[in-house]
Amino acid sequence: MRKLTRIVALLGFVLLVACAGKREEDKLLDLTLDQYAAAVRWGSVDDAMAFLAPEAPRPTAFELERLKQLQVAGYREQPPVVLSPTEVEQIAQIDFVNRHTQEGKSAIERMRWRYDAAAKRWWLVSGIPRLRAP
């Protein structure tokens, strides 16, 4: 009986350590996705641009000015889907309002993220959301 108790306790400890032992990349992904969502929610285009991978498509100056005319009213993301150990995809619904016309609209964005082991960070490779003003 005593031996069984020890085995159960040891298995419980191993399970606890395994669950708590999230990979560093996964922890960083969670933090990155939270920070990016906050940048989008607060409508900070400049902050959102900081997440772009060097090779990601960049919006034109005109597109940036149009994005700054929009107020984000909602950002609902789905959990990220792992495509490979270094790549994930996340889908989010973004509700926004044109500041000038007060018209609202929603967009579904599919974002692709890539982990850069050398830089120890996740990059947004799909570009910032392509929201179209109502």
Protein Blocks (a to p, Z undefined) as FASTA:
>chain_A
ZZmmmmmmmmmmmmmmmmmmgcfklmmmmmmmmmmmmmmmnopaklmmmmpcfklccddf
klmmmmmmpccfbdcddddddfbfkbccdddddddddfklopacdddddddddddfklop
addfkbpaddddZZ
